[in-house]
Amino acid sequence: MTTFLPCRALGRHATRVAAALLLAQSFLGNPLAAQSFSLSFPAATRNTPVTGRAFVFVSRSDRTEPRLQSGSRRSSEPFFGVDVDALAPGQSVTIDRSVPGFPLASLSQLPAGEYFVQALLLPYTRFARSDGHTIWAHMDSWEGQRFNDAPGSLVSAVQKVRIDANSRVSLSLGTTLPAVKPIADTEWVQRFRITSKLVSAFWNHDMPLGAVVLLPKGYAQNPTKRYPVVYTIGHFSERAPFGFTFDGCDRPETAEARATRLARGAREPGCEFQQAWTSGKVPEFIAVFIQHPTPFYDDSYALNSANNGPYGDALTRELIPEVDKRYRTIASSHARMLTGGSTGGWNVLALQIHYPDFFGGAWSLYPDQLDFRNYQFGNIYSDSNAFVMTDRSWLPREIPSSRTPEGMTELTMREENQAEAVIASKGRSGGQWDGWQAAWAPVGADGYPKSLWDKRTGVIDHSVAQAMKTSGYDLRDYLERNWKTIGPRLVGKLHIAVGDMDNYFLNLGVYRMETFLESTRDPAKGPYYGGTVSYGRPLKPHGWQPWSNQDLLRIMEAQVSRGAVRP
């Protein structure tokens, strides 16, 4: 049935509808604000074509360049990205309402107004890999896969423009971002890089590995003394291990800052650690931070990988032997300790478990998922969708990706994957989900990592999940399947700590890992693992650890001593 309103009533109705639309637009974005950007670069900037990813960044303030205000998934200003193929000097690429964005899905959702805008073109490198696949990806330039600040990228000047229904903006990318400046060595901290023969052969391209080395007090004055080594692993950095620094040490920590820090965990500030290290108040170790970025992520995840290449072998057969060659280490497994947090927490357990005779103990802090039945929150073996809980309830619920320690959702899986899909296609974003996929998934038919789920729909490919499991990346599963063989070589070497309200639900995987480890008390399963699992309670977040770094070194010193007397 159709209802007709009198003309006067229709006028009032139309007015109400218009007002409602304007109100909705103020919240959802004004579709009339959609505009297009035309991006190009002159031959004076670069005289060869570029294959890569083009971006436009839109910011409400000019506190820093718009490109540097985008990409942080919690507080990102809007940005939009599209692939380019052999874009030549003088040619243009258009970013319009059809191009995906984050946190706004497209330019059509951007309210009309004045904004600061900037364009960037991230070049990719062509890799003709030894596995027969040829792909394009960003070759890290020792910046740690920062898509919006990578050396060699072309950027435009920042412009202030008004965006409305009729605006069309041309941006010329006239500047090339410079190389990362090297950091000078000191008596305490040294850096070096090598070209990995193993990884380079896989990529058919020179691939570096690096190390930031922290030397103990008296190293130069005792030329015959040898030292145990603690290898630290985490997201790419040029900083010294354990936060060691002289910067800002003239500004003492306030009582309020100290209370806040201690509420999170026992880790001390870098200045406090430096003062203990340089005064000889901690056990004498050589500390080494490992650098191993890949074309897919700022960290290889430290194992051999179908997509990244043989990084596990490269670290144990190339980089660590090079440390032993350059420095006076005790080149024995009992004197090689491992520690790291988050990504690094997973890395150190993976290295200890997959190379059980090469290292003498791993202290894993708030590690990435140790059991893929909790891939952060969801179960990739049984759930049908990574974004929405449809299998467990008649009421679909968005799956959270991160939360506050009190339990409030910060970002959903859908939102995080939307951000990565804007940064790059084909799993090349350098983001967390793409990083795991590159490290653990098989290679797809096109040479890029095979998708664990569809980034548009969230539908999970269980064949990929099973392949990841079979390859030994589900560390709890790998241990359980192989405990009788490797368990005797891991006794006393596995140590894990996590907060009970880890922001990324990583405590859930630790619970599952602990259940298996404690089950080894059953003599039928093999030797008891003899390590430790610690939980921060209550409401301890991501980043919690139960000891200061000074105390951790004392624990490791005792482990080295025990290992030295083992038969």
TIRO-463484 format. One line per 8 residues: number of its first residue (from 1); their letters; for each residue y, x, z of C-alpha. Coordinates in nm, 3 decimals, always signed. Example, Ala and Ser with C-alpha at 12.3 -4.5 7.8 and 13.67 -1.06 7.14 Angstrom:
BEGIN
1 = as = -0.450 +1.230 +0.780 ~ -0.106 +1.367 +0.714
This chain:
BEGIN
1 = mttflpcr = +0.000 +0.000 +0.000 ~ +0.348 +0.128 -0.089 ~ +0.643 +0.053 +0.138 ~ +0.992 +0.038 -0.011 ~ +1.295 +0.093 +0.213 ~ +1.637 -0.070 +0.159 ~ +1.890 +0.167 -0.001 ~ +2.084 +0.216 +0.322
9 = algrhatr = +1.768 +0.280 +0.520 ~ +1.650 +0.514 +0.246 ~ +1.972 +0.710 +0.281 ~ +1.924 +0.747 +0.655 ~ +1.558 +0.838 +0.597 ~ +1.653 +1.102 +0.341 ~ +1.904 +1.250 +0.583 ~ +1.641 +1.275 +0.855
17 = vaaallla = +1.394 +1.433 +0.610 ~ +1.653 +1.688 +0.499 ~ +1.736 +1.773 +0.859 ~ +1.367 +1.812 +0.938 ~ +1.320 +2.042 +0.639 ~ +1.613 +2.258 +0.743 ~ +1.473 +2.281 +1.095 ~ +1.129 +2.376 +0.962
25 = qsflgnpl = +1.284 +2.638 +0.739 ~ +1.457 +2.796 +1.035 ~ +1.115 +2.856 +1.188 ~ +0.889 +2.901 +0.887 ~ +1.130 +3.073 +0.650 ~ +1.353 +2.934 +0.380 ~ +1.170 +2.908 +0.046 ~ +1.509 +2.921 -0.131
33 = aaqsfsls = +1.552 +3.274 +0.002 ~ +1.283 +3.416 -0.223 ~ +1.419 +3.698 -0.435 ~ +1.285 +3.983 -0.644 ~ +1.330 +4.356 -0.611 ~ +1.311 +4.591 -0.906 ~ +1.199 +4.943 -0.813 ~ +1.220 +5.251 -1.034
41 = fpaatrnt = +1.265 +5.625 -1.007 ~ +1.455 +5.866 -1.232 ~ +1.304 +6.168 -1.401 ~ +1.531 +6.382 -1.185 ~ +1.332 +6.269 -0.882 ~ +0.992 +6.304 -1.044 ~ +0.914 +6.366 -1.410 ~ +0.548 +6.254 -1.407
49 = pvtgrafv = +0.393 +5.905 -1.368 ~ +0.285 +5.780 -1.027 ~ -0.028 +5.587 -0.936 ~ +0.000 +5.454 -0.583 ~ +0.158 +5.179 -0.378 ~ +0.517 +5.049 -0.397 ~ +0.688 +4.890 -0.097 ~ +1.007 +4.708 -0.007
57 = fvsrsdrt = +1.112 +4.711 +0.358 ~ +1.355 +4.452 +0.497 ~ +1.523 +4.501 +0.834 ~ +1.771 +4.309 +1.045 ~ +1.924 +4.629 +1.185 ~ +2.009 +4.980 +1.070 ~ +1.910 +5.155 +1.392 ~ +1.684 +5.365 +1.169
65 = eprlqsgs = +1.562 +5.348 +0.812 ~ +1.390 +5.017 +0.735 ~ +1.067 +5.195 +0.631 ~ +1.043 +5.339 +0.981 ~ +1.083 +4.995 +1.142 ~ +0.781 +4.857 +0.956 ~ +0.408 +4.907 +0.986 ~ +0.388 +4.880 +1.364
73 = rrssepff = +0.177 +4.569 +1.375 ~ +0.321 +4.431 +1.699 ~ +0.689 +4.472 +1.619 ~ +0.707 +4.526 +1.245 ~ +1.003 +4.421 +1.038 ~ +0.896 +4.253 +0.710 ~ +0.757 +4.468 +0.432 ~ +0.585 +4.392 +0.101
81 = gvdvdala = +0.353 +4.607 -0.109 ~ +0.193 +4.622 -0.453 ~ -0.021 +4.876 -0.642 ~ +0.128 +5.069 -0.932 ~ -0.071 +5.238 -1.208 ~ +0.084 +5.533 -1.392 ~ +0.440 +5.414 -1.332 ~ +0.659 +5.642 -1.545
89 = pgqsvtid = +1.013 +5.759 -1.473 ~ +1.258 +5.487 -1.571 ~ +0.995 +5.213 -1.566 ~ +1.023 +4.946 -1.300 ~ +0.786 +4.754 -1.077 ~ +0.883 +4.411 -0.945 ~ +0.822 +4.285 -0.593 ~ +0.869 +3.909 -0.580
97 = rsvpgfpl = +0.732 +3.606 -0.396 ~ +0.382 +3.667 -0.542 ~ +0.352 +4.002 -0.363 ~ +0.186 +3.996 -0.018 ~ +0.382 +4.085 +0.293 ~ +0.361 +4.129 +0.669 ~ +0.445 +3.976 +0.911 ~ +0.580 +3.727 +0.658
105 = aslsqlpa = +0.318 +3.642 +0.398 ~ +0.570 +3.660 +0.114 ~ +0.940 +3.688 +0.036 ~ +0.949 +3.309 +0.010 ~ +0.934 +3.295 +0.391 ~ +1.234 +3.522 +0.445 ~ +1.536 +3.327 +0.575 ~ +1.858 +3.367 +0.378
113 = geyfvqal = +2.096 +3.622 +0.526 ~ +2.211 +3.982 +0.526 ~ +1.951 +4.256 +0.555 ~ +1.910 +4.630 +0.525 ~ +1.656 +4.707 +0.253 ~ +1.475 +5.017 +0.132 ~ +1.202 +5.094 -0.121 ~ +0.923 +5.350 -0.105
121 = llpytrfa = +0.659 +5.467 -0.352 ~ +0.352 +5.631 -0.198 ~ +0.169 +5.848 -0.454 ~ -0.210 +5.858 -0.462 ~ -0.431 +6.150 -0.568 ~ -0.714 +6.119 -0.816 ~ -1.048 +6.231 -0.668 ~ -1.348 +6.283 -0.896
129 = rsdghtiw = -1.600 +6.300 -0.615 ~ -1.938 +6.469 -0.621 ~ -2.111 +6.132 -0.570 ~ -2.006 +6.037 -0.924 ~ -1.722 +5.804 -0.824 ~ -1.360 +5.858 -0.922 ~ -1.106 +5.695 -0.692 ~ -0.736 +5.707 -0.612
137 = ahmdsweg = -0.627 +5.749 -0.250 ~ -0.350 +5.907 -0.045 ~ -0.413 +6.276 +0.018 ~ -0.291 +6.337 +0.370 ~ -0.020 +6.603 +0.388 ~ -0.067 +6.680 +0.759 ~ +0.141 +6.377 +0.857 ~ -0.158 +6.180 +0.985
145 = qrfndapg = -0.183 +5.908 +0.716 ~ +0.157 +5.752 +0.790 ~ +0.205 +5.542 +0.480 ~ +0.578 +5.491 +0.542 ~ +0.659 +5.857 +0.614 ~ +0.425 +6.064 +0.398 ~ +0.556 +6.383 +0.237 ~ +0.593 +6.349 -0.139
153 = slvsavqk = +0.675 +5.979 -0.124 ~ +0.976 +5.859 -0.320 ~ +1.234 +5.656 -0.128 ~ +1.558 +5.476 -0.204 ~ +1.882 +5.484 -0.015 ~ +1.924 +5.208 +0.244 ~ +2.130 +4.917 +0.111 ~ +2.281 +4.622 +0.292
161 = vridansr = +2.232 +4.311 +0.078 ~ +2.254 +3.937 +0.109 ~ +1.929 +3.763 +0.029 ~ +1.961 +3.413 -0.106 ~ +1.822 +3.196 -0.383 ~ +1.998 +3.388 -0.659 ~ +1.984 +3.748 -0.538 ~ +1.814 +4.012 -0.749
169 = vslslgtt = +1.818 +4.366 -0.618 ~ +1.750 +4.692 -0.802 ~ +1.650 +4.994 -0.595 ~ +1.637 +5.347 -0.732 ~ +1.401 +5.585 -0.555 ~ +1.609 +5.899 -0.574 ~ +1.475 +6.102 -0.282 ~ +1.142 +6.274 -0.221
177 = lpavkpia = +1.028 +6.300 +0.141 ~ +0.990 +6.667 +0.242 ~ +0.680 +6.849 +0.362 ~ +0.599 +6.854 +0.732 ~ +0.769 +7.150 +0.897 ~ +0.526 +7.403 +1.046 ~ +0.542 +7.463 +1.421 ~ +0.573 +7.820 +1.543
185 = dtewvqrf = +0.298 +7.964 +1.763 ~ +0.371 +8.061 +2.122 ~ +0.187 +8.270 +2.380 ~ +0.017 +7.950 +2.494 ~ -0.031 +7.735 +2.183 ~ -0.155 +7.845 +1.842 ~ -0.249 +7.651 +1.528 ~ -0.462 +7.727 +1.227
193 = ritsklvs = -0.617 +7.554 +0.927 ~ -0.916 +7.628 +0.711 ~ -1.038 +7.475 +0.388 ~ -1.372 +7.308 +0.445 ~ -1.621 +7.412 +0.179 ~ -1.850 +7.122 +0.267 ~ -1.589 +6.845 +0.257 ~ -1.407 +7.000 -0.039
201 = afwnhdmp = -1.729 +7.000 -0.242 ~ -1.771 +6.629 -0.171 ~ -1.415 +6.538 -0.275 ~ -1.391 +6.800 -0.550 ~ -1.055 +6.881 -0.394 ~ -0.942 +7.128 -0.128 ~ -0.976 +6.954 +0.208 ~ -0.835 +7.112 +0.526
209 = lgavvllp = -0.956 +7.114 +0.884 ~ -0.727 +7.226 +1.162 ~ -0.706 +7.314 +1.527 ~ -0.437 +7.327 +1.795 ~ -0.548 +7.591 +2.045 ~ -0.427 +7.612 +2.403 ~ -0.497 +7.951 +2.561 ~ -0.559 +8.000 +2.933
217 = kgyaqnpt = -0.347 +8.203 +3.170 ~ -0.422 +8.573 +3.136 ~ -0.589 +8.545 +2.795 ~ -0.388 +8.829 +2.640 ~ -0.413 +9.047 +2.951 ~ -0.795 +9.027 +2.970 ~ -0.913 +9.134 +2.622 ~ -1.283 +9.144 +2.709
225 = krypvvyt = -1.307 +8.814 +2.893 ~ -1.472 +8.514 +2.725 ~ -1.405 +8.149 +2.803 ~ -1.576 +7.811 +2.775 ~ -1.411 +7.567 +2.535 ~ -1.314 +7.203 +2.575 ~ -1.274 +7.027 +2.240 ~ -1.039 +6.729 +2.247
233 = ighfsera = -1.032 +6.470 +1.970 ~ -0.803 +6.178 +1.893 ~ -0.559 +6.045 +1.638 ~ -0.398 +6.316 +1.430 ~ -0.138 +6.518 +1.616 ~ +0.023 +6.860 +1.626 ~ +0.063 +6.836 +2.002 ~ -0.121 +7.070 +2.236
241 = pfgftfdg = -0.434 +6.944 +2.416 ~ -0.394 +6.739 +2.735 ~ -0.027 +6.675 +2.661 ~ +0.062 +7.035 +2.755 ~ +0.437 +7.074 +2.703 ~ +0.753 +7.244 +2.824 ~ +0.975 +6.976 +2.671 ~ +1.166 +6.761 +2.916
249 = cdrpetae = +1.027 +6.938 +3.220 ~ +1.375 +6.973 +3.361 ~ +1.380 +6.594 +3.408 ~ +1.151 +6.507 +3.700 ~ +0.945 +6.188 +3.686 ~ +1.108 +5.902 +3.873 ~ +0.923 +5.729 +4.155 ~ +0.916 +5.407 +3.954
257 = aratrlar = +0.770 +5.579 +3.647 ~ +0.510 +5.751 +3.861 ~ +0.402 +5.424 +4.023 ~ +0.373 +5.258 +3.682 ~ +0.169 +5.547 +3.546 ~ -0.068 +5.560 +3.842 ~ -0.125 +5.186 +3.815 ~ -0.266 +5.254 +3.466
265 = garepgce = -0.475 +5.561 +3.547 ~ -0.487 +5.907 +3.699 ~ -0.372 +6.105 +3.394 ~ -0.079 +6.328 +3.487 ~ +0.233 +6.391 +3.272 ~ +0.220 +6.677 +3.025 ~ +0.472 +6.880 +3.223 ~ +0.266 +6.853 +3.540
273 = fqqawtsg = -0.045 +6.963 +3.354 ~ +0.146 +7.251 +3.193 ~ +0.264 +7.376 +3.531 ~ -0.091 +7.373 +3.665 ~ -0.227 +7.542 +3.351 ~ +0.034 +7.818 +3.332 ~ +0.009 +7.893 +3.704 ~ -0.370 +7.927 +3.690
281 = kvpefiav = -0.439 +7.632 +3.918 ~ -0.702 +7.486 +3.686 ~ -1.032 +7.629 +3.565 ~ -0.999 +7.876 +3.280 ~ -1.087 +7.713 +2.949 ~ -0.975 +7.746 +2.592 ~ -0.871 +7.395 +2.490 ~ -0.884 +7.295 +2.123
289 = fiqhptpf = -0.755 +6.978 +1.960 ~ -0.940 +6.908 +1.634 ~ -0.749 +6.793 +1.322 ~ -0.954 +6.624 +1.050 ~ -0.761 +6.363 +0.850 ~ -0.925 +6.211 +0.544 ~ -0.789 +6.026 +0.239 ~ -0.876 +5.702 +0.423
297 = yddsyaln = -0.767 +5.763 +0.783 ~ -0.605 +6.015 +1.014 ~ -0.945 +6.094 +1.166 ~ -1.288 +6.134 +1.006 ~ -1.476 +5.990 +1.306 ~ -1.649 +6.327 +1.325 ~ -1.978 +6.236 +1.158 ~ -2.113 +6.266 +0.807
305 = sanngpyg = -1.999 +5.965 +0.607 ~ -2.079 +5.818 +0.266 ~ -1.707 +5.761 +0.201 ~ -1.539 +6.045 +0.391 ~ -1.790 +6.321 +0.331 ~ -1.986 +6.555 +0.561 ~ -1.734 +6.591 +0.842 ~ -1.991 +6.618 +1.120
313 = daltreli = -2.148 +6.919 +0.953 ~ -1.806 +7.059 +0.865 ~ -1.689 +7.048 +1.227 ~ -2.004 +7.201 +1.370 ~ -2.079 +7.451 +1.091 ~ -1.728 +7.548 +0.981 ~ -1.441 +7.465 +1.218 ~ -1.601 +7.538 +1.554
321 = pevdkryr = -1.759 +7.863 +1.431 ~ -1.411 +7.958 +1.310 ~ -1.275 +7.895 +1.661 ~ -1.553 +8.118 +1.795 ~ -1.457 +8.387 +1.541 ~ -1.082 +8.381 +1.610 ~ -1.091 +8.347 +1.989 ~ -1.296 +8.488 +2.273
329 = tiasshar = -1.513 +8.186 +2.336 ~ -1.851 +8.162 +2.499 ~ -2.022 +8.060 +2.175 ~ -2.300 +7.862 +2.338 ~ -2.370 +7.491 +2.361 ~ -2.358 +7.491 +2.740 ~ -1.995 +7.610 +2.723 ~ -1.875 +7.354 +2.467
337 = mltggstg = -1.732 +7.046 +2.636 ~ -1.593 +6.737 +2.460 ~ -1.335 +6.477 +2.558 ~ -1.115 +6.221 +2.389 ~ -0.981 +5.870 +2.422 ~ -1.010 +5.559 +2.204 ~ -1.089 +5.691 +1.855 ~ -1.148 +6.027 +2.018
345 = gwnvlalq = -1.367 +5.863 +2.281 ~ -1.602 +5.739 +2.009 ~ -1.585 +6.074 +1.828 ~ -1.694 +6.282 +2.124 ~ -1.988 +6.057 +2.208 ~ -2.092 +6.051 +1.841 ~ -2.082 +6.431 +1.819 ~ -2.274 +6.474 +2.144
353 = ihypdffg = -2.536 +6.216 +2.045 ~ -2.585 +6.322 +1.683 ~ -2.561 +6.695 +1.760 ~ -2.729 +6.694 +2.102 ~ -2.802 +7.068 +2.115 ~ -2.459 +7.185 +1.997 ~ -2.249 +7.055 +2.287 ~ -2.291 +7.063 +2.664
361 = gawslypd = -2.128 +6.735 +2.766 ~ -1.895 +6.458 +2.651 ~ -1.637 +6.269 +2.857 ~ -1.555 +5.961 +2.652 ~ -1.246 +5.764 +2.752 ~ -1.198 +5.398 +2.649 ~ -1.406 +5.458 +2.334 ~ -1.407 +5.247 +2.020
369 = qldfrnyq = -1.695 +5.004 +1.995 ~ -2.021 +5.162 +2.112 ~ -2.227 +4.855 +2.022 ~ -2.146 +4.658 +1.708 ~ -2.250 +4.335 +1.875 ~ -1.900 +4.373 +2.013 ~ -1.699 +4.499 +1.717 ~ -1.407 +4.484 +1.954
377 = fgniysds = -1.465 +4.113 +2.020 ~ -1.690 +3.970 +1.749 ~ -2.054 +4.036 +1.661 ~ -2.078 +4.166 +1.304 ~ -2.454 +4.112 +1.295 ~ -2.456 +3.740 +1.373 ~ -2.102 +3.600 +1.335 ~ -2.022 +3.461 +0.991
385 = nafvmtdr = -1.646 +3.525 +1.007 ~ -1.435 +3.806 +1.153 ~ -1.117 +3.595 +1.182 ~ -1.228 +3.260 +1.316 ~ -1.494 +3.157 +1.566 ~ -1.678 +2.891 +1.370 ~ -2.033 +2.964 +1.484 ~ -1.988 +2.896 +1.854
393 = swlpreip = -1.773 +2.586 +1.874 ~ -1.673 +2.267 +1.697 ~ -1.317 +2.378 +1.764 ~ -1.240 +2.682 +1.545 ~ -1.051 +2.952 +1.727 ~ -0.866 +3.253 +1.589 ~ -1.039 +3.570 +1.707 ~ -0.809 +3.802 +1.903
401 = ssrtpegm = -0.782 +4.167 +1.814 ~ -0.567 +4.280 +2.105 ~ -0.457 +4.136 +2.438 ~ -0.246 +4.216 +2.739 ~ -0.427 +4.328 +3.055 ~ -0.368 +3.974 +3.182 ~ -0.558 +3.832 +2.884 ~ -0.277 +3.704 +2.659
409 = teltmree = -0.349 +3.751 +2.288 ~ -0.111 +4.000 +2.126 ~ -0.249 +4.006 +1.771 ~ -0.531 +3.825 +1.598 ~ -0.789 +3.971 +1.364 ~ -0.633 +3.780 +1.076 ~ -0.289 +3.927 +1.148 ~ -0.408 +4.286 +1.175
417 = nqaeavia = -0.606 +4.259 +0.854 ~ -0.309 +4.099 +0.679 ~ -0.102 +4.405 +0.769 ~ -0.365 +4.640 +0.631 ~ -0.396 +4.440 +0.310 ~ -0.021 +4.478 +0.253 ~ -0.029 +4.852 +0.319 ~ -0.306 +4.907 +0.063
425 = skgrsggq = -0.583 +4.752 -0.140 ~ -0.946 +4.873 -0.152 ~ -0.959 +4.983 +0.212 ~ -0.695 +5.256 +0.169 ~ -0.439 +5.141 +0.429 ~ -0.507 +5.414 +0.683 ~ -0.525 +5.131 +0.938 ~ -0.783 +5.093 +1.212
433 = wdgwqaaw = -1.014 +4.839 +1.049 ~ -1.007 +5.023 +0.718 ~ -1.060 +5.351 +0.903 ~ -1.381 +5.227 +1.064 ~ -1.497 +5.081 +0.735 ~ -1.442 +5.411 +0.554 ~ -1.624 +5.607 +0.824 ~ -1.923 +5.379 +0.867
441 = apvgadgy = -1.974 +5.149 +0.566 ~ -2.162 +5.238 +0.247 ~ -1.981 +5.314 -0.077 ~ -1.907 +5.010 -0.294 ~ -1.981 +4.985 -0.665 ~ -1.619 +5.077 -0.743 ~ -1.636 +5.394 -0.533 ~ -1.426 +5.260 -0.248
449 = pkslwdkr = -1.569 +5.162 +0.093 ~ -1.779 +4.848 +0.067 ~ -1.595 +4.573 +0.256 ~ -1.745 +4.469 +0.588 ~ -1.552 +4.143 +0.547 ~ -1.318 +3.979 +0.301 ~ -0.962 +4.054 +0.412 ~ -0.844 +3.716 +0.281
457 = tgvidhsv = -1.110 +3.492 +0.433 ~ -1.275 +3.702 +0.704 ~ -1.627 +3.627 +0.573 ~ -1.860 +3.903 +0.695 ~ -2.104 +4.084 +0.464 ~ -2.407 +4.130 +0.688 ~ -2.567 +4.376 +0.447 ~ -2.279 +4.615 +0.520
465 = aqamktsg = -2.320 +4.563 +0.895 ~ -2.691 +4.642 +0.874 ~ -2.625 +4.952 +0.664 ~ -2.380 +5.077 +0.929 ~ -2.643 +5.020 +1.195 ~ -2.920 +5.189 +0.998 ~ -2.697 +5.493 +0.943 ~ -2.661 +5.549 +1.316
473 = ydlrdyle = -2.297 +5.452 +1.372 ~ -2.386 +5.180 +1.625 ~ -2.427 +5.442 +1.895 ~ -2.604 +5.221 +2.148 ~ -2.858 +5.113 +1.885 ~ -2.906 +5.472 +1.765 ~ -2.968 +5.595 +2.119 ~ -3.213 +5.316 +2.194
481 = rnwktigp = -3.412 +5.378 +1.876 ~ -3.425 +5.755 +1.924 ~ -3.415 +5.803 +2.300 ~ -3.761 +5.952 +2.336 ~ -3.666 +6.223 +2.090 ~ -3.304 +6.297 +2.178 ~ -3.290 +6.166 +2.536 ~ -3.431 +6.484 +2.693
489 = rlvgklhi = -3.152 +6.681 +2.518 ~ -2.879 +6.450 +2.647 ~ -2.961 +6.431 +3.016 ~ -2.642 +6.472 +3.218 ~ -2.421 +6.497 +2.910 ~ -2.293 +6.141 +2.858 ~ -1.991 +6.023 +3.059 ~ -1.784 +5.712 +2.980
497 = avgdmdny = -1.476 +5.555 +3.139 ~ -1.292 +5.235 +3.041 ~ -1.057 +4.980 +3.192 ~ -1.201 +4.639 +3.274 ~ -0.927 +4.471 +3.066 ~ -0.908 +4.714 +2.779 ~ -0.645 +4.584 +2.535 ~ -0.892 +4.597 +2.246
505 = flnlgvyr = -1.197 +4.456 +2.429 ~ -1.364 +4.797 +2.418 ~ -1.504 +4.748 +2.768 ~ -1.747 +4.495 +2.617 ~ -1.926 +4.761 +2.413 ~ -1.931 +4.993 +2.714 ~ -2.108 +4.725 +2.919 ~ -2.379 +4.706 +2.654
513 = metflest = -2.410 +5.084 +2.635 ~ -2.440 +5.109 +3.013 ~ -2.714 +4.844 +3.014 ~ -2.923 +5.062 +2.786 ~ -2.842 +5.389 +2.962 ~ -2.942 +5.246 +3.299 ~ -3.263 +5.110 +3.147 ~ -3.376 +5.470 +3.099
521 = rdpakgpy = -3.466 +5.472 +3.468 ~ -3.790 +5.323 +3.338 ~ -4.019 +5.626 +3.288 ~ -4.176 +5.455 +2.987 ~ -3.849 +5.492 +2.799 ~ -3.810 +5.862 +2.859 ~ -3.585 +6.059 +3.096 ~ -3.305 +5.894 +3.291
529 = yggtvsyg = -2.976 +5.973 +3.117 ~ -2.819 +6.115 +3.434 ~ -2.458 +6.064 +3.329 ~ -2.181 +5.835 +3.449 ~ -2.007 +5.514 +3.345 ~ -1.681 +5.427 +3.524 ~ -1.468 +5.112 +3.512 ~ -1.105 +5.071 +3.609
537 = rplkphgw = -1.047 +4.757 +3.814 ~ -0.859 +4.531 +3.833 ~ -0.665 +4.471 +3.509 ~ -0.685 +4.830 +3.384 ~ -0.578 +4.856 +3.019 ~ -0.654 +5.075 +2.720 ~ -0.569 +5.430 +2.817 ~ -0.712 +5.418 +3.170
545 = qpwsnqdl = -0.897 +5.721 +3.302 ~ -1.030 +5.780 +3.653 ~ -0.930 +6.146 +3.697 ~ -0.635 +6.367 +3.621 ~ -0.689 +6.615 +3.340 ~ -0.689 +6.891 +3.600 ~ -0.974 +6.721 +3.785 ~ -1.157 +6.664 +3.457
553 = lrimeaqv = -1.149 +7.038 +3.389 ~ -1.299 +7.099 +3.733 ~ -1.577 +6.853 +3.655 ~ -1.638 +7.030 +3.325 ~ -1.640 +7.370 +3.497 ~ -1.926 +7.248 +3.715 ~ -2.108 +7.120 +3.405 ~ -2.073 +7.459 +3.236
561 = srgavrp = -2.214 +7.630 +3.545 ~ -2.513 +7.395 +3.554 ~ -2.580 +7.449 +3.185 ~ -2.563 +7.825 +3.218 ~ -2.865 +7.831 +3.450 ~ -3.081 +7.580 +3.264 ~ -3.399 +7.728 +3.116
